[in-house]
Amino acid sequence: MSQHLYKRRRRLATLPEVSLVPLIDTALTLLVIFMVTTPMMQNSIKVSLPQGQVREAGETKQELVVYIDAKGQLFFNGLPITLDRLTEALKKKVELSANKTVFVKADQVVPYGNVIKVVDHLKMVGGVEYVALATQKLA
C-alpha cells in the first residue's frame, strides 16, 4: 500500500508548464511582417507625380487622398471609386469634423481638365477647407 501512495504523490507533485516562448516569437514575427507590409499596401496605386521645387505638406497627416492614375481611374484612400460616389464618400468622411484638407495625387499624364473636374467636385463638399495638389520634389 505504501507503494501506491508513493505513485499518487509523485503524480500530483509534477504539474505541466506551458512554454510562452514560441507564442511570443510568433506574435513578434507577425508584428514585424505587418509593420513591413502596411506601407507597401498604401503605395499600391502607381501615380507618377509632377515634379516641383518645394515639397509641400511634408509634415501634414494625409487622411483624405484622391488618386488619379495614368488611365484616369479614381481612387479614394486607396479604393477604386467613381466621380459621383467620390463626393458621397467624402461627405461621410468630413461630416464628423470640418476644415479637412483633401490631397489630390494625379499622374502627370492625366489631362489638366480632368484634374480640375475632380477638384471642382471636391470643393463642392461642405467641410472641405483645402484641396491640395501633390507634387514630387525634384531630386
Buried (B, 14 or more C-beta within 10 A) or exposed (E): EEEEEEEEEEEEEEEEEEEEEEEEEEEEEEEEEEEEEEEEEEEEBEBBBEEEEEEEEEEEEBEBBBBBBEEEBBBBBEEEBEEEEBBEBBBEBBEEEEEBBBBBBBBEEBEEEBBEEBBEBBEEBEBBEEBBBBBBEEE
